[in-house]
Amino acid sequence: MEHTGTESFETPRLICRRFTAGDEEDMLRNWAADPDIQNEYGEPVYTDIGQVRQLLDSYIRGYNDPAFYRWAVIEKSSGENIGQIAFCKVYSDCATAEIEYCIGRRFWGNRYAGEALEGLIEHTFRNTDFRRLEAYHRAENVKSGRVLERSSMHITDNVERFRRENISPEGEVCYCIERIEISQP
């Protein structure tokens, strides 16, 4: 498959773009230092601006790889970086990507995660060769579960990550969506 890398897209209230130098303060304030957010998707908690700069630098270096997909989620009304959405796993051989996302606690309740997710799904199927997008959440992570339940994704029995590890998801709820092929007349 041909990769396009992280290309910007917009939704009615959000801009999803590449991370850039200068995002570190919003990252630290809005989500990277929050243990509840970071632990929910298996990331370390960043306690100072230097740590976040290192993380940000790794994201920016990642953009050199066209198979790297990570977007800063920017609230249009404030211009703040309020979270991120990414393909945390890319399986080129089967044109599948696994999605992860987080939104800062101050912005919860606005359905920003769902808006970013739907924007990403639309952008991906309109502009890339990916045929399937997947996500999962731990059953106890009800906030992430609500995002996926409200999305255009549907529950599935497994995701590529677990298939490749030859394990059955236990305690995780898996979701997917596949590109719908439309034949041309």
CYANA upper distance limits for C-alpha pairs under 8 A (distance plus 0.5 A):
  1 MET  CA     92 SER  CA      6.54
  1 MET  CA     93 ASP  CA      7.87
  1 MET  CA     95 ALA  CA      7.12
  1 MET  CA    129 ASP  CA      6.79
  1 MET  CA    130 PHE  CA      8.30
  2 GLU  CA    128 THR  CA      8.31
  2 GLU  CA    129 ASP  CA      7.15
  3 HIS  CA     66 PRO  CA      5.93
  3 HIS  CA     67 ALA  CA      5.93
  3 HIS  CA    128 THR  CA      7.61
  3 HIS  CA    129 ASP  CA      7.94
  4 THR  CA     66 PRO  CA      6.12
  4 THR  CA     67 ALA  CA      7.57
  4 THR  CA    128 THR  CA      7.14
  5 GLY  CA     63 TYR  CA      7.43
  5 GLY  CA     65 ASP  CA      7.57
  5 GLY  CA     66 PRO  CA      4.65
  5 GLY  CA     67 ALA  CA      5.99
  5 GLY  CA     68 PHE  CA      6.06
  5 GLY  CA     69 TYR  CA      6.09
  6 THR  CA     17 ARG  CA      7.89
  6 THR  CA     18 ARG  CA      6.87
  6 THR  CA     63 TYR  CA      7.54
  6 THR  CA     66 PRO  CA      8.04
  6 THR  CA     68 PHE  CA      7.15
  6 THR  CA     69 TYR  CA      5.22
  6 THR  CA     70 ARG  CA      6.66
  6 THR  CA     71 TRP  CA      7.32
  7 GLU  CA     17 ARG  CA      7.17
  7 GLU  CA     18 ARG  CA      7.74
  8 SER  CA     15 ILE  CA      7.86
  8 SER  CA     16 CYS  CA      6.01
  8 SER  CA     17 ARG  CA      4.84
  8 SER  CA     18 ARG  CA      7.29
  8 SER  CA     71 TRP  CA      8.14
  9 PHE  CA     15 ILE  CA      6.72
  9 PHE  CA     16 CYS  CA      5.85
  9 PHE  CA     17 ARG  CA      7.15
  9 PHE  CA    119 GLY  CA      7.81
  9 PHE  CA    120 LEU  CA      8.16
  9 PHE  CA    123 HIS  CA      7.30
 10 GLU  CA     14 LEU  CA      6.21
 10 GLU  CA     15 ILE  CA      5.03
 10 GLU  CA     16 CYS  CA      6.40
 10 GLU  CA    119 GLY  CA      7.49
 11 THR  CA     15 ILE  CA      6.98
 11 THR  CA    115 GLU  CA      7.42
 11 THR  CA    116 ALA  CA      7.61
 11 THR  CA    119 GLY  CA      6.43
 13 ARG  CA     75 GLU  CA      6.74
 13 ARG  CA     76 LYS  CA      6.05
 13 ARG  CA     77 SER  CA      7.82
 14 LEU  CA     73 VAL  CA      7.08
 14 LEU  CA     74 ILE  CA      5.99
 14 LEU  CA     75 GLU  CA      5.37
 14 LEU  CA     76 LYS  CA      5.77
 14 LEU  CA    112 TYR  CA      8.30
 14 LEU  CA    115 GLU  CA      8.41
 14 LEU  CA    116 ALA  CA      7.69
 15 ILE  CA     73 VAL  CA      6.56
 15 ILE  CA     74 ILE  CA      5.52
 15 ILE  CA     75 GLU  CA      7.09
 15 ILE  CA     76 LYS  CA      6.91
 16 CYS  CA     71 TRP  CA      5.93
 16 CYS  CA     72 ALA  CA      6.01
 16 CYS  CA     73 VAL  CA      5.26
 16 CYS  CA     74 ILE  CA      6.62
 16 CYS  CA    116 ALA  CA      7.97
 17 ARG  CA     71 TRP  CA      5.49
 17 ARG  CA     72 ALA  CA      5.87
 17 ARG  CA     73 VAL  CA      7.39
 17 ARG  CA     74 ILE  CA      8.27
 18 ARG  CA     60 ILE  CA      8.27
 18 ARG  CA     70 ARG  CA      7.17
 18 ARG  CA     71 TRP  CA      5.52
 18 ARG  CA     72 ALA  CA      6.29
 19 PHE  CA     23 ASP  CA      7.15
 19 PHE  CA     56 LEU  CA      7.67
 19 PHE  CA     59 TYR  CA      7.41
 19 PHE  CA     60 ILE  CA      6.94
 19 PHE  CA     70 ARG  CA      8.26
 19 PHE  CA     71 TRP  CA      6.89
 19 PHE  CA     72 ALA  CA      5.78
 20 THR  CA     56 LEU  CA      8.18
 20 THR  CA     60 ILE  CA      7.26
 21 ALA  CA     56 LEU  CA      7.92
 21 ALA  CA     57 ASP  CA      8.36
 23 ASP  CA     27 MET  CA      6.65
 23 ASP  CA     56 LEU  CA      8.14
 23 ASP  CA     81 ASN  CA      7.22
 24 GLU  CA     28 LEU  CA      6.57
 24 GLU  CA     49 ILE  CA      7.24
 24 GLU  CA     52 VAL  CA      6.32
 24 GLU  CA     53 ARG  CA      6.36
 24 GLU  CA     56 LEU  CA      7.17
 25 GLU  CA     29 ARG  CA      6.58
 25 GLU  CA     49 ILE  CA      7.42
 26 ASP  CA     30 ASN  CA      6.11
 26 ASP  CA     31 TRP  CA      8.47
 26 ASP  CA     80 GLU  CA      6.97
 26 ASP  CA     81 ASN  CA      5.98
 26 ASP  CA     82 ILE  CA      7.51
 27 MET  CA     31 TRP  CA      6.19
 27 MET  CA     32 ALA  CA      6.03
 27 MET  CA     52 VAL  CA      7.80
 27 MET  CA     81 ASN  CA      7.01
 27 MET  CA     82 ILE  CA      7.69
 27 MET  CA     83 GLY  CA      7.58
 28 LEU  CA     32 ALA  CA      5.38
 28 LEU  CA     33 ALA  CA      5.91
 28 LEU  CA     46 TYR  CA      7.64
 28 LEU  CA     47 THR  CA      8.16
 28 LEU  CA     48 ASP  CA      7.80
 28 LEU  CA     49 ILE  CA      7.20
 28 LEU  CA     52 VAL  CA      7.04
 29 ARG  CA     33 ALA  CA      7.34
 30 ASN  CA     34 ASP  CA      8.25
 30 ASN  CA     81 ASN  CA      8.09
 30 ASN  CA     82 ILE  CA      6.34
 30 ASN  CA     83 GLY  CA      7.67
 30 ASN  CA    103 ILE  CA      8.37
 30 ASN  CA    104 GLY  CA      5.25
 30 ASN  CA    105 ARG  CA      7.48
 30 ASN  CA    106 ARG  CA      7.71
 31 TRP  CA     37 ILE  CA      7.01
 31 TRP  CA     38 GLN  CA      7.91
 31 TRP  CA     82 ILE  CA      7.73
 31 TRP  CA     83 GLY  CA      6.93
 31 TRP  CA    102 CYS  CA      8.17
 31 TRP  CA    103 ILE  CA      7.27
 31 TRP  CA    104 GLY  CA      5.10
 31 TRP  CA    105 ARG  CA      7.57
 32 ALA  CA     37 ILE  CA      8.12
 32 ALA  CA     38 GLN  CA      6.99
 32 ALA  CA     45 VAL  CA      6.55
 32 ALA  CA     46 TYR  CA      6.07
 32 ALA  CA     47 THR  CA      8.48
 32 ALA  CA     52 VAL  CA      7.95
 33 ALA  CA     38 GLN  CA      8.05
 33 ALA  CA     45 VAL  CA      5.68
 33 ALA  CA     46 TYR  CA      5.31
 33 ALA  CA     47 THR  CA      5.98
 33 ALA  CA     48 ASP  CA      8.39
 34 ASP  CA     38 GLN  CA      6.66
 34 ASP  CA     45 VAL  CA      7.00
 34 ASP  CA     46 TYR  CA      8.50
 35 PRO  CA     39 ASN  CA      6.12
 35 PRO  CA     44 PRO  CA      8.43
 35 PRO  CA     45 VAL  CA      6.19
 36 ASP  CA     40 GLU  CA      6.71
 37 ILE  CA     41 TYR  CA      7.63
 37 ILE  CA    102 CYS  CA      7.35
 37 ILE  CA    103 ILE  CA      8.34
 37 ILE  CA    104 GLY  CA      7.91
 37 ILE  CA    105 ARG  CA      8.23
 38 GLN  CA     42 GLY  CA      6.68
 38 GLN  CA     43 GLU  CA      5.40
 38 GLN  CA     44 PRO  CA      6.53
 38 GLN  CA     45 VAL  CA      6.36
 39 ASN  CA     43 GLU  CA      6.27
 39 ASN  CA     44 PRO  CA      7.41
 39 ASN  CA     45 VAL  CA      8.08
 40 GLU  CA    141 ASN  CA      7.57
 41 TYR  CA    100 GLU  CA      7.98
 41 TYR  CA    102 CYS  CA      8.48
 46 TYR  CA     51 GLN  CA      6.45
 46 TYR  CA     52 VAL  CA      6.69
 47 THR  CA     51 GLN  CA      7.51
 47 THR  CA     52 VAL  CA      8.47
 48 ASP  CA     52 VAL  CA      7.08
 49 ILE  CA     53 ARG  CA      6.54
 50 GLY  CA     54 GLN  CA      6.89
 51 GLN  CA     55 LEU  CA      6.91
 52 VAL  CA     56 LEU  CA      6.49
 53 ARG  CA     57 ASP  CA      6.46
 54 GLN  CA     58 SER  CA      6.78
 55 LEU  CA     59 TYR  CA      6.92
 56 LEU  CA     60 ILE  CA      6.74
 57 ASP  CA     61 ARG  CA      6.58
 58 SER  CA     62 GLY  CA      6.54
 59 TYR  CA     63 TYR  CA      7.28
 59 TYR  CA     70 ARG  CA      7.95
 60 ILE  CA     64 ASN  CA      8.32
 62 GLY  CA     68 PHE  CA      6.47
 63 TYR  CA     68 PHE  CA      6.44
 63 TYR  CA     69 TYR  CA      8.12
 64 ASN  CA     68 PHE  CA      8.35
 67 ALA  CA     90 VAL  CA      7.81
 68 PHE  CA     87 PHE  CA      8.10
 69 TYR  CA     86 ALA  CA      6.14
 69 TYR  CA     87 PHE  CA      5.93
 69 TYR  CA     88 CYS  CA      8.30
 70 ARG  CA     84 GLN  CA      7.73
 70 ARG  CA     85 ILE  CA      6.58
 70 ARG  CA     86 ALA  CA      4.69
 70 ARG  CA     87 PHE  CA      6.92
 71 TRP  CA     84 GLN  CA      6.10
 71 TRP  CA     85 ILE  CA      5.87
 71 TRP  CA     86 ALA  CA      6.46
 72 ALA  CA     81 ASN  CA      6.83
 72 ALA  CA     82 ILE  CA      8.24
 72 ALA  CA     83 GLY  CA      6.66
 72 ALA  CA     84 GLN  CA      5.13
 72 ALA  CA     85 ILE  CA      7.24
 73 VAL  CA     81 ASN  CA      6.12
 73 VAL  CA     82 ILE  CA      6.24
 73 VAL  CA     83 GLY  CA      5.60
 73 VAL  CA     84 GLN  CA      5.51
 73 VAL  CA     85 ILE  CA      7.42
 73 VAL  CA    116 ALA  CA      7.90
 74 ILE  CA     79 GLY  CA      6.42
 74 ILE  CA     80 GLU  CA      5.91
 74 ILE  CA     81 ASN  CA      4.95
 74 ILE  CA     82 ILE  CA      6.31
 74 ILE  CA     83 GLY  CA      7.90
 75 GLU  CA     79 GLY  CA      5.87
 75 GLU  CA     80 GLU  CA      6.05
 75 GLU  CA     81 ASN  CA      7.09
 75 GLU  CA     82 ILE  CA      7.05
 76 LYS  CA     80 GLU  CA      8.10
 82 ILE  CA    103 ILE  CA      6.23
 82 ILE  CA    104 GLY  CA      5.95
 82 ILE  CA    107 PHE  CA      7.65
 83 GLY  CA    101 TYR  CA      7.97
 83 GLY  CA    102 CYS  CA      5.86
 83 GLY  CA    103 ILE  CA      4.79
 83 GLY  CA    104 GLY  CA      6.25
 84 GLN  CA    101 TYR  CA      6.05
 84 GLN  CA    102 CYS  CA      6.05
 84 GLN  CA    103 ILE  CA      7.15
 85 ILE  CA     99 ILE  CA      7.63
 85 ILE  CA    100 GLU  CA      6.25
 85 ILE  CA    101 TYR  CA      4.66
 85 ILE  CA    102 CYS  CA      7.07
 85 ILE  CA    116 ALA  CA      7.79
 85 ILE  CA    117 LEU  CA      8.04
 86 ALA  CA     99 ILE  CA      6.11
 86 ALA  CA    100 GLU  CA      5.92
 86 ALA  CA    101 TYR  CA      6.82
 87 PHE  CA     97 ALA  CA      6.29
 87 PHE  CA     98 GLU  CA      5.76
 87 PHE  CA     99 ILE  CA      5.07
 87 PHE  CA    100 GLU  CA      6.83
 88 CYS  CA     97 ALA  CA      8.05
 88 CYS  CA     98 GLU  CA      6.32
 88 CYS  CA     99 ILE  CA      6.42
 88 CYS  CA    100 GLU  CA      6.63
 89 LYS  CA     97 ALA  CA      6.17
 89 LYS  CA     98 GLU  CA      5.58
 89 LYS  CA     99 ILE  CA      7.91
 89 LYS  CA    161 ARG  CA      8.39
 90 VAL  CA     95 ALA  CA      8.26
 90 VAL  CA     96 THR  CA      6.67
 90 VAL  CA     97 ALA  CA      4.98
 90 VAL  CA     98 GLU  CA      6.99
 91 TYR  CA     95 ALA  CA      6.37
 91 TYR  CA     96 THR  CA      5.64
 91 TYR  CA     97 ALA  CA      6.48
 92 SER  CA     96 THR  CA      7.02
 94 CYS  CA    131 ARG  CA      8.31
 95 ALA  CA    129 ASP  CA      7.27
 95 ALA  CA    130 PHE  CA      5.09
 95 ALA  CA    131 ARG  CA      5.85
 95 ALA  CA    132 ARG  CA      7.03
 96 THR  CA    130 PHE  CA      6.23
 96 THR  CA    131 ARG  CA      6.55
 96 THR  CA    132 ARG  CA      5.23
 96 THR  CA    133 LEU  CA      6.15
 96 THR  CA    134 GLU  CA      7.93
 96 THR  CA    160 GLU  CA      8.34
 97 ALA  CA    130 PHE  CA      7.77
 97 ALA  CA    132 ARG  CA      7.16
 97 ALA  CA    133 LEU  CA      5.56
 97 ALA  CA    134 GLU  CA      6.69
 98 GLU  CA    133 LEU  CA      6.37
 98 GLU  CA    134 GLU  CA      5.15
 98 GLU  CA    135 ALA  CA      5.87
 99 ILE  CA    133 LEU  CA      7.56
 99 ILE  CA    134 GLU  CA      6.60
 99 ILE  CA    135 ALA  CA      5.68
100 GLU  CA    135 ALA  CA      7.31
101 TYR  CA    113 ALA  CA      7.52
102 CYS  CA    113 ALA  CA      7.42
103 ILE  CA    107 PHE  CA      7.17
103 ILE  CA    108 TRP  CA      7.38
103 ILE  CA    112 TYR  CA      7.81
103 ILE  CA    113 ALA  CA      6.78
104 GLY  CA    108 TRP  CA      7.24
107 PHE  CA    112 TYR  CA      8.03
108 TRP  CA    112 TYR  CA      7.96
111 ARG  CA    115 GLU  CA      6.80
111 ARG  CA    147 VAL  CA      8.25
112 TYR  CA    116 ALA  CA      6.56
113 ALA  CA    117 LEU  CA      6.57
113 ALA  CA    147 VAL  CA      7.15
114 GLY  CA    118 GLU  CA      6.59
114 GLY  CA    147 VAL  CA      5.80
114 GLY  CA    148 LEU  CA      7.95
114 GLY  CA    150 ARG  CA      7.86
114 GLY  CA    151 SER  CA      7.00
115 GLU  CA    119 GLY  CA      6.58
116 ALA  CA    120 LEU  CA      6.55
117 LEU  CA    121 ILE  CA      6.70
117 LEU  CA    151 SER  CA      8.04
118 GLU  CA    122 GLU  CA      6.70
118 GLU  CA    151 SER  CA      7.21
118 GLU  CA    152 SER  CA      7.73
119 GLY  CA    123 HIS  CA      6.49
120 LEU  CA    124 THR  CA      6.36
121 ILE  CA    125 PHE  CA      6.75
121 ILE  CA    133 LEU  CA      8.11
122 GLU  CA    126 ARG  CA      6.52
123 HIS  CA    127 ASN  CA      6.40
123 HIS  CA    128 THR  CA      8.42
124 THR  CA    128 THR  CA      5.85
124 THR  CA    129 ASP  CA      8.38
124 THR  CA    130 PHE  CA      7.38
125 PHE  CA    129 ASP  CA      7.74
125 PHE  CA    130 PHE  CA      7.16
125 PHE  CA    131 ARG  CA      7.89
125 PHE  CA    179 ARG  CA      6.72
130 PHE  CA    179 ARG  CA      8.20
131 ARG  CA    178 GLU  CA      6.20
131 ARG  CA    179 ARG  CA      5.56
132 ARG  CA    176 CYS  CA      7.44
132 ARG  CA    177 ILE  CA      6.25
132 ARG  CA    178 GLU  CA      4.83
132 ARG  CA    179 ARG  CA      6.63
133 LEU  CA    176 CYS  CA      6.02
133 LEU  CA    177 ILE  CA      5.92
133 LEU  CA    178 GLU  CA      6.92
134 GLU  CA    159 VAL  CA      6.95
134 GLU  CA    160 GLU  CA      8.43
134 GLU  CA    174 CYS  CA      7.96
134 GLU  CA    175 TYR  CA      6.12
134 GLU  CA    176 CYS  CA      4.71
134 GLU  CA    177 ILE  CA      7.08
135 ALA  CA    159 VAL  CA      7.99
135 ALA  CA    174 CYS  CA      6.55
135 ALA  CA    175 TYR  CA      5.77
135 ALA  CA    176 CYS  CA      6.84
136 TYR  CA    159 VAL  CA      8.34
136 TYR  CA    172 GLU  CA      6.83
136 TYR  CA    173 VAL  CA      5.90
136 TYR  CA    174 CYS  CA      4.79
136 TYR  CA    175 TYR  CA      6.28
137 HIS  CA    141 ASN  CA      6.90
137 HIS  CA    144 SER  CA      6.85
137 HIS  CA    145 GLY  CA      6.71
137 HIS  CA    172 GLU  CA      5.90
137 HIS  CA    173 VAL  CA      5.95
137 HIS  CA    174 CYS  CA      7.29
138 ARG  CA    171 GLY  CA      6.21
138 ARG  CA    172 GLU  CA      4.77
138 ARG  CA    173 VAL  CA      6.76
139 ALA  CA    145 GLY  CA      7.88
139 ALA  CA    171 GLY  CA      5.97
139 ALA  CA    172 GLU  CA      5.84
139 ALA  CA    173 VAL  CA      6.59
141 ASN  CA    145 GLY  CA      6.76
142 VAL  CA    146 ARG  CA      6.58
143 LYS  CA    147 VAL  CA      7.13
144 SER  CA    148 LEU  CA      6.96
145 GLY  CA    149 GLU  CA      6.48
145 GLY  CA    173 VAL  CA      8.44
146 ARG  CA    150 ARG  CA      6.63
147 VAL  CA    151 SER  CA      6.80
148 LEU  CA    152 SER  CA      8.38
148 LEU  CA    153 MET  CA      7.15
148 LEU  CA    154 HIS  CA      8.40
148 LEU  CA    175 TYR  CA      7.77
149 GLU  CA    153 MET  CA      8.01
149 GLU  CA    154 HIS  CA      7.94
152 SER  CA    177 ILE  CA      7.75
153 MET  CA    175 TYR  CA      6.38
153 MET  CA    176 CYS  CA      5.65
153 MET  CA    177 ILE  CA      5.37
154 HIS  CA    175 TYR  CA      5.65
154 HIS  CA    176 CYS  CA      6.07
154 HIS  CA    177 ILE  CA      6.97
155 ILE  CA    173 VAL  CA      7.74
155 ILE  CA    174 CYS  CA      6.15
155 ILE  CA    175 TYR  CA      4.80
155 ILE  CA    176 CYS  CA      7.02
156 THR  CA    173 VAL  CA      8.50
156 THR  CA    174 CYS  CA      5.95
156 THR  CA    175 TYR  CA      5.71
156 THR  CA    176 CYS  CA      6.86
157 ASP  CA    174 CYS  CA      6.85
158 ASN  CA    162 PHE  CA      7.17
158 ASN  CA    163 ARG  CA      7.45
158 ASN  CA    168 SER  CA      7.58
158 ASN  CA    169 PRO  CA      7.13
158 ASN  CA    174 CYS  CA      6.32
158 ASN  CA    175 TYR  CA      8.38
159 VAL  CA    163 ARG  CA      6.81
159 VAL  CA    174 CYS  CA      6.87
159 VAL  CA    175 TYR  CA      8.04
159 VAL  CA    176 CYS  CA      8.17
160 GLU  CA    164 ARG  CA      6.55
161 ARG  CA    165 GLU  CA      6.87
162 PHE  CA    166 ASN  CA      6.43
162 PHE  CA    167 ILE  CA      5.80
162 PHE  CA    168 SER  CA      6.84
162 PHE  CA    169 PRO  CA      7.13
163 ARG  CA    167 ILE  CA      6.73
163 ARG  CA    168 SER  CA      7.97
169 PRO  CA    173 VAL  CA      8.02
169 PRO  CA    174 CYS  CA      8.44
